Amino acid sequence: MAYWRNKTIVITGGSTGLGLRMAQQAARRQANVVLVARDVPRLEAAVASLTPGTAGRVLSLAADLTRQADVERAFAQLNAEFPRGFDALVNCAGMSSRRAVLDTTPEDFQSSWELNFLATVRCTRAAMPQLLAARGHLVNIGSLASQAASAFLGAYPAPKFAVAAYSQQLRLELANQGLHVLLVCPGPIARDDAGYRYEALSVPEQARKPGGGVRLRGIDPDWLAERILAACERRTLELVVPGRARWLFAVSQISPGWGDWLIRRMTSA
């Protein structure tokens, strides 16, 4: 708990879902918390939920992370508010989807690519001078779909695979400069709103469920947020939840046919 006291953690997509839960857990550890998202009313509500009993500062920055100018403006304001820099960036902004792959248009892929991958690249590049100076933490929120795609996830898996590759490149190039990179690959997270879109005519009922119908219990977001913060303290490189999914990833690498069979068994889609 003491590790995060007075450290500054920046969380994109921090107004809702896992990002907000991470902000709440960081605030309980007396960290300074910066929330970045584009929905101003949700940002204001998120800040209100963090303020009582919080020892560190809480700051919200409204920005559309699919726009380079918004990212530059937000990080310029962040640097002005915290001239001594910050210690961690959590790239949590994103959106899942449901659609048959042949019904997924190039425009769908472009939209998903902008938010689920390029937003991570933009924010990482903007934050890197401060993170390197602090020998800090970069947390990229991927998905089980970063390692193994499922049916009817539309344009979601492709950019999440890219997040995994980007995280590995950053580790290889910057670990010797003190940067810690953590790739988080969670299964479906329990939440009130599903957080994804689907086209009813092209998506089976099972695939509309969290995780594309994967047979896994929804992950408690508070528990996951605690695991992520603890993984940063240990400077872990990858966090896969549930851990047994690693067997699926390994089988898929060795035998794509067996991997596809396992995915079908796990999802019934």
N, C-alpha and C positions, 0 to 999 in steps of 0.2 A: 504493500500500500504506500509506503513512504517513497518509493521510487519515483512516482509521478508528481509528488508535491512540488509545486511552483514550476513544473515544466509546462510547456505550451504545446497543445495538440490541436491540429487543424483537421477538420472532418468535413469532406464534401458529401453532399446528400445527407447532411446532419439534421435536417428538420423532421425526419420521419424514419420509421423502420429501424434497421440495424444501426444506421448512422446516429440516430437519436439515442438509442440504447448505449452506444459506445460513448457518446457525449455525457450521458448521465453517470456511467461508471467512472469516467475520467474525472468528472466533477466531484464525485464522492471521494476520489483520491487526492483532492485539493489541487488538481491541475488547472491551468488556464485553458479555456476551451473556446475555440473559434469554429463557428458553424457556417458553412457555405452552401447555399441552395438558391433556387430561383423563385420559390414561392414565399413572398414576404409575409403573409399572414401566418403560415406554418412556421416560418423562422421566428416570428415574434412569440408564438405559443411555445416553441421549443426553448427559447431563451427564458421565458417565464418559468418553465418547468425546472430549469437548472439553477436559477438564482438563489432560492432559499437554502441556507445552510452551506453555500458554496464558498470556499475560502479563496479560490482563484478568480481571475477575471473571466467574464463571459462576453463574447463578441459575436455578432452575426454580420455576415456579408452576403448581400443579394447579388447573385451572378448566374448567368446562363453559361454553363461550362462548355457548351458547344460553340461558343463565340470567343475567339482569341482575345478580342478587345475587352470583353467582360473579365476574362481570367487575368489579364494584365492589370486592369483597374483594381480588381479585388486583392491581388497580391501586393500591389503598390500600397493600398490602404492597410493591409495586414502588416507590411514592413514598417509603415509609419506608426502604427499602434504598438508594435512590439519591435523597437529598434535593436534590441539585443538578439533578435532572431527567435526561432521556434525549434522544437525538438522532434516533432512527429507530424507526418501527413498521412491521413487515412483516405484513400481514394475509394469512396463508398457510393458515389452517385451512379445510378444506373437504372435500367428498366428491362424487365423480362417481357416475353411475348409468347403467343401461341398461334401457330399457323402452319399448314402443310408447306413443305419446302418449295414445291413447284408453284404454290400460290404466293410465295414471298417474292416481292418485286425487287429490282435493284434499288428503288427508292426506299423500301423497307430496310434493306441491308445498309444503305447509306445512313439512314436515321439512327439505327442501332449502333453502327460503327462510330458515329460522332459522339454519342453519349457513353456507350459502354467501353470504348477503347480510346478514342482521341481525346476525350475529356481527361482521362488518366494521364495521357502523354502531356497535354498542355499544363496540367497542374503540377506534374512531376518536374517538368523543366523549369517552371516558375519558382518552385520551392527548393530546387537543388542547391543553390549557393548556401542557404540557411541550414539545410539538412547536413551538408558536408561539413560546414563549420561546427555544427553541434555534434558531429558523429552520431546523427540521429536515426530515426526510424521512418521508413517508407512502407506503408501497409497497403497492398492492392487487394481489394475484395474481388475475387474471381467467383468460381462456382464449381460444383462437380462437373458442370458442362464446360469448364476450362480444360478438362482432361478427357472427357468422354461425352460425346453428343448423344442426345436422345431424340426420338421422333417427335415431330410436331412442335418443336421449339422455335420455328421460324428463323428469324435473323439473330437470335440470341447467342448460340454457341460460338459462331465464328469470331466475333470480337472478344469473347471470353477466352478462347484459345489464344488470341493475340495478347491478352493481358498476361497469360502465363509465360509466353515467349519473351515478352518485354521485361517481365520481372527477372527472368533468368539472365537476360542480357545485362540488366542493371547490376545484378549480383556479380557477374563475371568481370565487369569493367570497373566497378566502384567499391567493391568490398575492401580492397586494399587502401582505400581512402577513408575508411571508417563508416561507410554507410551500411545500415542494416536494412535489408529488403525482406519483407514477409509477404508471401502469397497465401491468401486464405481461400480455401475451396470448400465452402459449406454446401450441404444439401438443403432441402426446403426449410425455410425459417418460419416458425409459427408467427402469424400476424393477423390482424383483423381484416385488412384489405389485402387482396391477393397480390397486388403490385404487378400485374401483367395484363396484357390484352390478348384476345383471341378472336378468330373468325369462326362463328358458330357452325357454319355450313361445312367447314373443311377440317375441323378438329374433333376427334372422338371425345366423348364425355370424360373418359378416364384421363386424357391428356390435359384437360382443363384444370385438373387439380394441382396443388402445389408440387413443384418439382417435376411437372409433366407426368404426374401419376406414379412417380417412383414410390416403392413400398418402404418408405422410411417415415418414422415419426418426426413431426415438425420440431426443429431445433429451438430451444428456448433462447430468445435473442439476448437476454441479460447474461445467461450462462456463456453464450458465445462471445459476447463483448468482454467478459472477464477473461476468457481463454485467450483472446487476441491480445489484450494488454499484458497478460502474463507471458505470452510468447514473445512479445517485444522485450520484456525484461530479460528473458533468456537468449534473446537474439536468434530465435528459431527461424529457419528459412521457409518452411512451408507448414501450413496447418490445414489438414484435410479432416472434415467432420461429416459423417462418421469415419473413423480411421480405417474401417474394414473396406471402404471404397477403394483403397489403394490396391487391393487384390484385383478389382475390376480393371483398374488402369493397367496393371502389370499384364493381365491376361490379354487385354486389348492390344497391347504392344507386341506380344508374342504371337497371337493369333487373332486377327480381326474377325474371323468367323465366329470363334468362341466368344469374343467380346460382344459382338452383336447379339448372339444368343442370350448372353447374360443380361444385357440391357433390356431385351424384350421380356425376359422373365421377371426382371425387377420392376418394369413399368406397366406391363400388360397393355401397352399402347399399340 
